Amino acid sequence: MGEQAKKWLEEQMKQNHISQEAIAEILGIPWENLQVGTGNPLDSDDFLRICTYLHIRPEDIFIE
């Protein structure tokens, strides 16, 4: 997933009052993959797992 998708997820996590570190630990995703600007990709499976955990619809993603 691109940087814009990670930014959107970051905002969703803030709205749900859960940190990236907590999501990474709970779902077993490398923390660096959630960080914007690291260059580490977030694969689509992990993106969908995060959306499912946060109860958000991936098709609602807003990318400029």
Legacy VTK file of the C-alpha trace (Angstrom):
# vtk DataFile Version 3.0
C-alpha trace
ASCII
DATASET POLYDATA
POINTS 64 float
0.000 0.000 0.000
1.141 3.498 -0.724
1.965 6.272 1.673
-1.457 7.901 1.254
-3.162 4.671 2.317
-0.920 4.514 5.381
-1.780 8.129 6.226
-5.488 7.290 5.969
-5.035 4.264 8.236
-3.065 6.375 10.693
-5.989 8.819 10.908
-8.448 5.943 11.363
-6.341 4.555 14.209
-6.322 7.978 15.899
-10.096 8.236 15.561
-10.417 4.783 17.144
-7.976 5.704 19.950
-5.523 2.910 19.203
-1.832 3.309 18.507
0.123 1.931 15.596
2.241 0.030 18.080
-0.832 -1.672 19.537
-2.167 -2.601 16.081
1.237 -3.979 15.116
1.415 -6.114 18.251
-2.182 -7.347 18.132
-2.132 -8.241 14.440
1.511 -9.296 14.193
2.391 -6.682 11.583
5.874 -5.157 11.625
5.533 -1.713 13.187
7.759 -0.180 10.512
5.255 -1.213 7.829
2.626 1.023 9.449
4.869 4.073 9.646
4.523 6.754 6.985
7.810 7.681 5.356
9.790 4.545 6.190
9.626 3.146 2.680
8.415 -0.177 4.080
5.356 -1.378 2.203
2.105 -2.416 3.852
0.734 -5.353 1.928
-2.923 -5.550 0.990
-3.636 -8.451 3.366
-2.365 -6.433 6.328
-4.320 -3.384 5.134
-7.532 -5.433 5.083
-6.787 -7.009 8.473
-6.372 -3.536 9.993
-9.628 -2.356 8.410
-11.415 -5.414 9.787
-9.967 -4.902 13.265
-10.994 -1.221 13.277
-14.419 -2.012 11.784
-13.899 0.332 8.852
-14.729 -0.202 5.209
-11.625 -0.261 2.984
-13.657 1.134 0.100
-14.143 4.330 2.138
-10.451 5.156 1.842
-9.842 8.722 0.743
-6.756 9.182 -1.406
-5.975 12.552 -2.943
LINES 1 65
64 0 1 2 3 4 5 6 7 8 9 10 11 12 13 14 15 16 17 18 19 20 21 22 23 24 25 26 27 28 29 30 31 32 33 34 35 36 37 38 39 40 41 42 43 44 45 46 47 48 49 50 51 52 53 54 55 56 57 58 59 60 61 62 63
